[in-house]
Amino acid sequence: MPQTFRAMVELFRARGERVLAARLASQVHCVAFAPGRLDIRPKAGVDPAIAAQVGGHLRRWTDLPWDVRVSRDEGEPTLDEQRTSAEQAFHARLAEHPVVAKVLELFPGARIEEVTVPPPEAAPPPDDEEAPDDPDTVAFDDTTHEGKANQA
């Protein structure tokens, strides 16, 4: 049972309703959400029957009644608008970093378009005394041959 509008949209995506999930994310404002109750404001031009489609899927998937209504209230920005706003805020914070600010100063018109994070470095192997760090290094265990060291 989805607990948020975002989780509900993810449920649609996970259940194979990718087109409807994309419409919900880009063309529908969530006005109110509670498990079993959803008020939405579709953008202009969106078929208001989207409420019945959403309600039908949710009833079928959760085995619970859902009351999905179209509202005239403003509601939240769409999920896509929220994502875009968060990205813009993140890019603005990055632009304040001294190195990034200098690059933007040196290259007029440059802008931050995408941020990628390198994958974390592979964790070092466990500290295993029997496995040497260098494959060409041989470790000798002097404790098993006490008194026999340096015997040829």
ZINOR-V220248 format. One record per pair of residues at least 12 apart in sequence whose C-alpha atoms are under 7 Angstrom apart, sorted by the first residue. I is the first residue (numbers start at 1). GAP is how many residues later the second one is. D is the distance in Angstrom with one decimal. If there is no record, write none. Layout:
((I | GAP | D) (I | GAP | D))
//
This chain:
((1 | 61 | 6.2) (2 | 33 | 6.6) (3 | 31 | 6.7) (3 | 32 | 5.9) (4 | 29 | 6.5) (5 | 25 | 6.9) (5 | 28 | 6.2) (9 | 12 | 5.4) (9 | 15 | 6.7) (9 | 16 | 6.9) (25 | 53 | 5.9) (25 | 54 | 4.9) (25 | 55 | 5.6) (26 | 52 | 5.8) (26 | 53 | 6.4) (26 | 54 | 5.2) (27 | 15 | 5.9) (27 | 16 | 5.4) (27 | 51 | 6.6) (28 | 12 | 6.4) (28 | 13 | 5.7) (28 | 14 | 4.3) (28 | 15 | 6.0) (28 | 50 | 5.8) (29 | 12 | 5.0) (29 | 13 | 6.1) (29 | 46 | 5.5) (29 | 47 | 5.5) (29 | 48 | 5.7) (29 | 49 | 4.9) (30 | 45 | 5.3) (30 | 46 | 5.5) (31 | 42 | 6.6) (31 | 43 | 6.7) (31 | 44 | 3.8) (31 | 45 | 6.2) (36 | 29 | 6.2) (36 | 30 | 4.3) (36 | 31 | 6.1) (37 | 29 | 5.6) (37 | 30 | 4.8) (37 | 31 | 5.9) (38 | 29 | 6.2) (38 | 30 | 4.7) (38 | 31 | 6.3) (39 | 29 | 5.8) (39 | 30 | 4.8) (39 | 31 | 5.8) (39 | 32 | 6.0) (40 | 29 | 6.3) (40 | 30 | 5.1) (40 | 31 | 5.6) (41 | 29 | 5.6) (41 | 30 | 5.2) (41 | 31 | 6.1) (41 | 32 | 6.9) (41 | 34 | 7.0) (51 | 17 | 5.7) (51 | 18 | 6.2) (51 | 19 | 6.6) (55 | 12 | 6.7) (55 | 13 | 5.6) (91 | 21 | 6.4))
//
